[in-house]
Amino acid sequence: MVFPDINGNIVVSTFNKKEKEITLINIPQNTQLVVSRQLGSWKAKSLWQLGVNEKYEGKLLQETITKNFHFPVSIWADKKAFGFVSGNFIKLFKATFFPYKSNLSLGDRLCLFFISFGIQNEKISSYNLSEKGILKRTKLTDGEEGYILSKDVPINIMSSFSESIGSDLGYKVQIINATGSRSIAENIGKTIESMGYKITSIKEEPTINNNDDCLIYGKDKDVVKKISLIYSCSRENNKKDEGFDIVIKLGSKFVKRY
């Protein structure tokens, strides 16, 4: 899940139900990021309002964080969702039952409530990307001091996104790329591999007469659903490929919103 805090910083949180652990990844508010949907470069603190202005709500924040850091995030919420990681019961209760902007379902909120309620502070790991060398302090395009992405997020942080079940099964993933951009397919691959799956093929196809967005299919409908939610792709649960467990097809329309 990704949400802004009260100071405009961005928080990415993962919840491990089995191990009863929460991981928080903090992105400073003055981090300059390349925004999805070809909207240019903006500071992290502006992403939520930009999403509101452009009629995408928190979806723009979720897409942008995934695009820049390869975090496989599908859930977004406004700052009230901080209650799930606050360690404060009243804030946790409000995050679960009070209304606010989010794509969390009531079932999702209840699940997070029970995970958070049973976790002590020592089970919460926090990482500030500005302190890990991942972000570089520099003068931004507006002339102010801030951060830009300097290097990939290290594996010890990315491992918190791993889907252990899929990883244990050794799922093989193919990307069929008709976007005209090899780098887009490679970036999608980095996100999928952070979940514990293996990209074993990137197949290039011509973009001519290809007006598709994206489609995901495979043998495991739960995995297909998880990936489709990250990128808002269509999915076919019963369609299989003999050589691959999951297939991701990217068309020319996908480029416009990546």
ZADREN-944239 format. One record per atom (N, C-alpha, C): residue in one letter; x, y, z. Coordinates in steps of 0.2 Angstrom, whole numbers, padded with zeros to 4 digits, always signed. Atoms other than C-alpha are relative to their C-alpha. Layout:
AXYZ ...
***
This chain:
M+0004-0006+0000 M+0000+0000+0000 M+0004+0006+0000 V-0004-0007+0001 V+0006+0018-0004 V-0005+0005+0002 F+0004-0006-0003 F+0000+0034+0005 F+0004+0005+0002 P-0004-0005-0002 P+0006+0051+0009 P-0001+0001+0008 D+0001-0001-0007 D+0009+0056+0027 D-0002+0007+0001 I+0003-0006-0001 I+0004+0072+0035 I+0005+0006-0002 N-0005-0005+0002 N+0020+0081+0030 N+0002+0000-0008 G-0001+0000+0008 G+0019+0076+0011 G+0005-0005-0002 N-0005+0005+0002 N+0032+0062+0012 N-0005-0006-0002 I+0004+0005+0003 I+0026+0046+0003 I+0003-0007+0004 V-0001+0006-0004 V+0025+0029+0013 V-0002-0006-0004 V+0002+0007+0003 V+0025+0012+0005 V+0001-0005+0006 S+0000+0005-0005 S+0020-0002+0017 S-0002-0006-0002 T+0002+0007+0001 T+0020-0020+0016 T-0002-0004+0007 F+0002+0004-0006 F+0011-0032+0028 F+0001-0007-0001 N-0002+0008+0000 N+0017-0050+0031 N-0005-0003+0005 K+0005+0003-0005 K+0002-0059+0039 K+0003-0006+0003 K-0003+0006-0003 K+0012-0075+0041 K+0005+0001+0006 E-0006-0002-0005 E+0027-0067+0050 E-0002+0005+0005 K+0003-0006-0004 K+0016-0053+0058 K+0005+0005+0000 E-0005-0005+0001 E+0028-0040+0051 E-0002+0005-0004 I+0001-0005+0004 I+0026-0023+0044 I+0006+0003-0002 T-0006-0004+0002 T+0039-0014+0033 T-0002+0006-0003 L+0002-0006+0002 L+0038+0004+0030 L+0006+0003-0004 I-0005-0003+0005 I+0048+0013+0015 I-0002+0007+0000 N+0001-0007+0000 N+0049+0032+0017 N+0003+0003-0006 I-0002-0004+0005 I+0051+0043+0002 I-0001+0007+0001 P+0001-0007-0002 P+0055+0061+0006 P-0004+0004-0005 Q+0005-0004+0004 Q+0042+0074+0000 Q+0004+0004-0005 N-0004-0004+0005 N+0056+0084-0010 N+0004-0005-0005 T-0003+0005+0005 T+0060+0068-0021 T-0003+0002-0006 Q+0003-0001+0007 Q+0058+0072-0039 Q-0001-0006-0004 L+0001+0006+0004 L+0050+0058-0049 L-0003+0001-0006 V+0003+0000+0006 V+0045+0054-0066 V-0007-0002+0000 V+0007+0002-0001 V+0026+0054-0066 V-0003-0004-0005 S+0003+0004+0005 S+0016+0041-0075 S-0005+0004-0004 R+0005-0003+0004 R+0004+0045-0089 R+0003+0006-0004 Q-0004-0005+0004 Q+0017+0056-0097 Q-0002+0007+0003 L+0001-0006-0003 L+0014+0070-0085 L+0006+0004+0003 G-0006-0003-0001 G+0032+0075-0083 G+0003-0002+0007 S-0003+0001-0006 S+0042+0077-0067 S-0002+0004+0006 W+0003-0004-0006 W+0035+0082-0050 W+0003-0003+0006 K-0002+0002-0006 K+0040+0081-0032 K-0005-0005+0003 A+0004+0005-0003 A+0033+0067-0021 A-0006+0003+0003 K+0005-0003-0004 K+0023+0079-0010 K-0006+0003-0005 S+0005-0003+0005 S+0013+0085-0026 S-0004-0006-0003 L+0003+0005+0004 L+0008+0068-0032 L-0007-0001+0001 W+0007+0001-0002 W-0008+0066-0022 W-0005+0005-0003 Q+0004-0006+0003 Q-0015+0083-0027 Q+0000-0001-0008 L-0001+0001+0007 L-0009+0080-0045 L-0005-0005-0002 G+0005+0005+0002 G-0019+0064-0046 G-0007+0002+0001 V+0007-0003-0001 V-0035+0073-0039 V-0001+0005-0006 N+0001-0005+0006 N-0033+0087-0052 N-0001-0003-0006 E+0001+0003+0006 E-0031+0075-0066 E-0005-0006+0000 K+0005+0005-0001 K-0045+0064-0060 K+0002-0007+0000 Y-0002+0007-0001 Y-0035+0049-0057 Y+0000-0002+0008 E+0000+0002-0007 E-0036+0050-0038 E+0007-0002+0002 G-0007+0003-0002 G-0022+0040-0029 G+0003-0005-0004 K-0003+0004+0005 K-0020+0029-0044 K+0006+0003-0003 L-0005-0003+0003 L-0008+0041-0051 L+0006-0001+0005 L-0006+0001-0005 L+0003+0040-0035 L+0002-0007+0000 Q-0001+0007+0000 Q+0002+0021-0035 Q+0004-0001-0006 E-0003+0002+0006 E+0007+0020-0053 E+0007+0003-0001 T-0006-0003+0000 T+0021+0033-0051 T+0006-0003+0004 I-0004+0004-0005 I+0029+0024-0036 I+0002-0006-0003 T-0002+0006+0003 T+0029+0008-0045 T+0005+0001-0006 K-0004-0002+0006 K+0036+0016-0061 K+0007+0001+0002 N-0007-0003-0002 N+0051+0024-0052 N+0004-0005+0004 F-0003+0004-0004 F+0055+0011-0039 F-0001-0007-0001 H+0002+0007+0002 H+0048-0005-0046 H-0003-0004+0006 F+0004+0003-0006 F+0038-0008-0030 F-0007-0003-0003 P+0007+0003+0003 P+0023-0020-0035 P-0006+0002+0005 V+0006-0003-0005 V+0010-0008-0026 V-0006+0000-0004 S+0006-0001+0003 S-0008-0010-0030 S-0005+0004+0004 I+0005-0003-0005 I-0017-0002-0015 I+0003+0007+0001 W-0002-0007-0001 W-0017+0017-0013 W-0005+0003+0005 A+0005-0003-0005 A-0025+0028+0001 A+0003+0007+0002 D-0003-0006-0002 D-0024+0045+0008 D+0003+0000+0007 K-0004+0000-0006 K-0015+0050+0024 K-0003-0003+0006 K+0003+0003-0005 K-0028+0043+0035 K+0002-0008+0001 A-0002+0007+0000 A-0022+0025+0031 A+0006-0001+0004 F-0005+0001-0005 F-0007+0029+0042 F-0001-0003+0006 G+0002+0003-0006 G-0017+0023+0056 G+0002-0008+0000 F-0002+0007+0000 F-0013+0005+0050 F+0007-0002+0002 V-0007+0001-0002 V+0005+0007+0054 V+0002+0005+0006 S-0001-0005-0005 S+0004+0020+0068 S+0001-0003+0007 G-0001+0003-0007 G+0004+0008+0083 G-0005+0003+0005 N+0005-0004-0004 N-0011+0019+0090 N-0007-0003-0002 F+0006+0004+0001 F-0027+0009+0092 F-0006+0005-0003 I+0006-0005+0003 I-0039+0025+0089 I+0001+0001-0007 K-0001-0002+0007 K-0030+0029+0073 K-0001-0006-0004 L+0001+0006+0003 L-0030+0011+0068 L-0008-0002-0001 F+0007+0001+0001 F-0049+0010+0071 F-0003+0005-0005 K+0002-0005+0005 K-0052+0026+0061 K+0002-0002-0007 A-0003+0002+0006 A-0041+0019+0047 A-0004-0006-0003 T+0004+0006+0002 T-0052+0003+0047 T-0007+0002-0002 F+0008-0001+0000 F-0070+0010+0049 F-0002+0007-0003 F+0002-0007+0002 F-0070+0029+0044 F+0001+0001-0007 P-0001-0001+0008 P-0072+0035+0026 P+0006+0004-0002 Y-0006-0004+0003 Y-0057+0042+0016 Y+0001-0003-0007 K-0001+0003+0007 K-0051+0040-0002 K+0005-0005+0000 S-0005+0006+0001 S-0043+0023-0006 S-0004-0005-0004 N+0003+0006+0003 N-0046+0008-0016 N+0000-0006+0004 L+0001+0006-0004 L-0046-0003-0001 L-0007-0002+0001 S+0007+0002-0001 S-0061-0013+0001 S-0001-0001+0008 L+0001+0001-0007 L-0069-0016+0018 L+0003-0006+0002 G-0004+0007-0002 G-0062-0034+0018 G+0007+0001+0001 D-0007-0001-0001 D-0045-0027+0015 D+0002+0004+0006 R-0001-0003-0006 R-0047-0015+0029 R+0000-0004+0006 L+0000+0005-0006 L-0052-0028+0041 L+0006-0005+0001 C-0006+0004+0000 C-0038-0039+0036 C+0006+0004+0003 L-0005-0004-0002 L-0026-0025+0039 L+0000+0002+0007 F+0001-0001-0008 F-0034-0021+0056 F+0003-0006+0004 F-0002+0005-0004 F-0031-0038+0062 F+0008-0002+0000 I-0007+0001+0000 I-0013-0039+0056 I+0003+0005+0004 S-0003-0005-0004 S-0009-0022+0063 S-0001+0000+0007 F+0002+0000-0007 F-0018-0025+0079 F+0005-0005+0004 G-0004+0005-0003 G-0007-0040+0083 G+0008+0001+0000 I-0007-0001+0001 I+0010-0032+0079 I+0003+0005+0004 Q-0004-0005-0004 Q+0022-0024+0091 Q+0005+0004-0004 N-0004-0005+0004 N+0033-0010+0087 N+0007-0003-0002 E-0006+0004+0002 E+0048-0022+0086 E-0001-0004-0006 K+0001+0003+0006 K+0040-0030+0072 K-0001+0005-0006 I+0001-0005+0006 I+0039-0014+0061 I+0007+0002-0002 S-0006-0002+0003 S+0054-0011+0050 S-0001+0006-0004 S+0001-0007+0004 S+0057+0007+0043 S+0006+0001-0004 Y-0005-0002+0004 Y+0068+0012+0029 Y-0001+0007-0003 N+0000-0006+0004 N+0071+0030+0023 N+0005+0000-0006 L-0004+0000+0006 L+0077+0030+0005 L+0006+0005+0000 S-0005-0005+0000 S+0087+0046+0008 S+0006-0002+0004 E-0006+0002-0005 E+0098+0037+0021 E+0003-0006-0003 K-0003+0006+0003 K+0102+0022+0010 K+0004+0001-0006 G-0004-0001+0006 G+0111+0030-0004 G-0004-0001-0007 I+0005+0001+0006 I+0096+0026-0016 I-0002+0007-0003 L+0001-0006+0002 L+0092+0044-0017 L+0006+0005+0001 K-0006-0005+0000 K+0105+0058-0021 K-0003+0007+0001 R+0002-0007-0002 R+0103+0075-0014 R+0003+0005-0006 T-0003-0004+0005 T+0105+0088-0028 T-0005+0006-0001 K+0004-0005+0002 K+0097+0104-0035 K-0005-0002-0005 L+0005+0003+0005 L+0081+0100-0044 L-0002+0005-0005 T+0002-0004+0006 T+0073+0108-0060 T-0003+0006+0002 D+0003-0006-0003 D+0064+0121-0049 D+0005+0004+0003 G-0005-0004-0003 G+0080+0127-0042 G+0001-0002+0008 E-0001+0002-0007 E+0077+0120-0024 E+0004-0007+0001 E-0004+0006-0002 E+0087+0107-0015 E-0005-0006+0001 G+0005+0006+0000 G+0079+0089-0016 G+0004-0006-0001 Y-0003+0007+0002 Y+0082+0071-0021 Y-0002-0002-0007 I+0002+0004+0006 I+0083+0061-0037 I+0002-0007+0001 L-0002+0007+0000 L+0084+0042-0039 L+0007-0001-0002 S-0007+0001+0002 S+0102+0037-0039 S+0002-0007-0002 K-0001+0007+0001 K+0102+0018-0039 K-0006-0004+0002 D+0005+0005-0002 D+0091+0003-0038 D-0001-0001+0007 V+0001+0002-0007 V+0083-0001-0021 V+0003-0007+0001 P-0004+0007-0001 P+0094-0015-0013 P-0005-0006+0002 I+0005+0006+0000 I+0087-0033-0012 I-0003-0001+0007 N+0003+0001-0007 N+0085-0032+0007 N-0006+0003+0001 I+0007-0004-0001 I+0071-0019+0005 I-0005-0003-0005 M+0005+0003+0005 M+0064-0027-0011 M-0003-0007+0002 S+0002+0007-0002 S+0063-0044-0003 S-0007+0000+0004 S+0006-0001-0004 S+0048-0037+0008 S-0006-0001-0005 F+0006+0001+0005 F+0037-0038-0008 F+0000-0007-0003 S+0000+0007+0003 S+0041-0056-0012 S-0006-0004+0001 E+0005+0005-0001 E+0027-0068-0015 E+0003-0007+0001 S-0004+0006-0001 S+0034-0083-0006 S-0003-0006-0003 I+0003+0006+0003 I+0021-0095-0013 I+0002-0001-0007 G-0002+0000+0007 G+0024-0090-0031 G+0008-0001-0001 S-0007+0000+0000 S+0043-0089-0028 S+0002-0008+0001 D-0001+0007-0001 D+0043-0107-0021 D-0002-0004-0006 L+0002+0004+0005 L+0034-0113-0036 L+0004+0001-0006 G-0005-0002+0006 G+0047-0105-0048 G-0004+0002-0006 Y+0004-0002+0006 Y+0034-0097-0059 Y+0005+0004-0005 K-0003-0003+0005 K+0041-0092-0076 K-0005+0004-0004 V+0004-0006+0003 V+0035-0076-0084 V+0002+0002-0007 Q-0002-0002+0006 Q+0035-0071-0102 Q-0003+0007-0001 I+0002-0007+0001 I+0033-0052-0107 I+0000+0000-0008 I+0001-0001+0007 I+0026-0050-0125 I+0000+0008-0001 N+0000-0008+0000 N+0031-0032-0129 N-0001+0003-0007 A+0001-0004+0006 A+0023-0022-0143 A-0001+0007+0002 T+0001-0007-0002 T+0025-0005-0135 T+0005+0004-0004 G-0005-0003+0004 G+0040-0001-0146 G+0006+0003+0004 S-0005-0002-0004 S+0051+0002-0131 S+0002-0006+0004 R-0003+0006-0004 R+0062-0012-0124 R+0001+0002+0008 S-0001-0002-0007 S+0065-0002-0108 S-0006+0000+0004 I+0006+0001-0004 I+0047-0002-0103 I-0001-0007+0002 A+0001+0007-0002 A+0046-0021-0104 A+0005-0002+0005 E-0005+0002-0005 E+0062-0022-0094 E-0001+0003+0007 N+0002-0002-0006 N+0056-0011-0081 N-0006-0003+0003 I+0005+0004-0003 I+0040-0021-0079 I+0003-0006+0002 G-0003+0006-0002 G+0051-0036-0078 G+0003+0001+0007 K-0003-0002-0007 K+0060-0028-0063 K-0005-0001+0006 T+0005+0000-0005 T+0044-0026-0054 T-0003-0007+0001 I+0002+0006-0001 I+0038-0043-0057 I+0005-0005+0003 E-0005+0004-0003 E+0054-0051-0052 E+0001+0002+0008 S+0000-0002-0007 S+0053-0041-0035 S-0005-0004+0004 M+0005+0004-0003 M+0038-0052-0032 M+0002-0007+0001 G-0002+0006-0001 G+0048-0067-0033 G-0001-0005-0006 Y+0001+0004+0006 Y+0044-0073-0051 Y+0006+0002-0004 K-0005-0001+0005 K+0056-0075-0065 K-0002+0001-0007 I+0001-0002+0007 I+0056-0066-0081 I+0005-0005-0005 T-0004+0005+0004 T+0062-0080-0093 T+0000+0002-0008 S+0001-0002+0007 S+0057-0071-0110 S-0003+0007-0001 I+0003-0006+0002 I+0054-0054-0117 I+0000-0001-0008 K+0001+0001+0007 K+0047-0057-0134 K-0002+0007-0004 E+0001-0006+0003 E+0047-0042-0146 E-0005-0001-0006 E+0004+0000+0006 E+0032-0039-0158 E-0001+0007-0003 P+0001-0007+0003 P+0028-0025-0170 P-0005+0004+0003 T+0005-0005-0002 T+0018-0010-0165 T-0005+0001-0005 I+0004-0002+0005 I+0010-0008-0181 I-0007-0004+0001 N+0006+0003-0001 N-0009-0011-0180 N-0001-0003+0007 N+0001+0003-0006 N-0007-0015-0162 N-0003+0006+0005 N+0003-0005-0004 N-0019-0004-0152 N-0002-0002+0007 D+0002+0003-0007 D-0020-0015-0136 D+0003+0004+0005 D-0002-0003-0006 D-0017-0009-0119 D+0005-0005+0004 C-0004+0006-0003 C-0011-0024-0108 C-0005-0005+0002 L+0004+0006-0001 L-0017-0042-0105 L+0005-0004+0004 I-0004+0005-0004 I-0011-0054-0092 I-0004-0007+0001 Y+0003+0007-0001 Y-0015-0073-0092 Y+0005-0005+0003 G-0004+0005-0002 G-0009-0089-0084 G-0003-0005+0004 K+0003+0005-0003 K-0012-0104-0074 K-0002+0001+0007 D+0002-0001-0007 D-0014-0096-0057 D-0004+0007+0000 K+0005-0006+0000 K-0029-0084-0056 K+0002+0005+0005 D-0002-0005-0005 D-0023-0076-0040 D+0006+0004-0002 V-0006-0004+0002 V-0006-0071-0047 V-0002+0004-0006 V+0002-0004+0006 V-0014-0065-0063 V-0004+0006+0003 K+0004-0006-0002 K-0026-0054-0053 K+0005+0005+0004 K-0004-0005-0003 K-0012-0047-0042 K+0004+0004-0005 I-0004-0004+0005 I-0001-0042-0057 I-0005+0005-0004 S+0004-0004+0004 S-0016-0035-0066 S-0002+0006+0004 L+0002-0006-0005 L-0021-0024-0051 L+0006+0005+0000 I-0006-0005-0001 I-0003-0016-0051 I+0000+0004-0007 Y-0001-0004+0007 Y-0004-0011-0070 Y-0007+0001-0003 S+0006-0001+0003 S-0023-0010-0072 S-0001-0004-0007 C+0000+0004+0006 C-0022-0024-0085 C-0007-0004-0001 S+0005+0005+0000 S-0036-0035-0092 S+0003-0007+0001 R-0003+0007-0002 R-0034-0053-0087 R-0005-0006-0003 E+0003+0006+0002 E-0039-0070-0093 E+0002-0006+0004 N-0002+0005-0005 N-0039-0083-0079 N+0001-0007-0003 N+0000+0007+0003 N-0041-0099-0090 N+0004-0001-0006 K-0004+0001+0006 K-0030-0095-0104 K+0007-0002+0002 K-0007+0003-0002 K-0013-0105-0103 K+0005+0000-0006 D-0005+0000+0005 D+0003-0105-0112 D+0005-0006+0002 E-0004+0006-0002 E+0013-0122-0112 E+0007+0002+0003 G-0007-0001-0002 G+0030-0114-0110 G+0001+0005+0006 F-0001-0005-0005 F+0026-0101-0097 F-0006+0000+0005 D+0005+0000-0006 D+0016-0099-0080 D-0004+0006-0001 I+0004-0006+0001 I+0011-0081-0083 I+0003+0003-0006 V-0002-0004+0006 V+0011-0071-0099 V-0003+0007+0001 I+0002-0007-0001 I+0010-0052-0099 I+0001+0003-0007 K+0000-0003+0007 K+0006-0044-0116 K-0001+0008+0001 L+0000-0007+0000 L+0010-0025-0118 L-0001+0003-0007 G+0002-0003+0007 G+0002-0015-0132 G+0002+0007+0000 S-0002-0007+0001 S+0005+0002-0139 S-0004+0005+0004 K+0004-0004-0005 K-0009+0010-0128 K+0003+0000+0007 F-0003+0000-0007 F+0000+0005-0112 F+0005+0005+0001 V-0005-0005-0001 V+0014+0017-0116 V-0003+0007+0002 K+0002-0007-0001 K+0003+0032-0115 K-0002+0001+0008 R+0001+0000-0007 R-0001+0028-0096 R+0005-0003+0004 Y-0005+0003-0004 Y+0015+0020-0091 Y+0004+0006+0003 
***
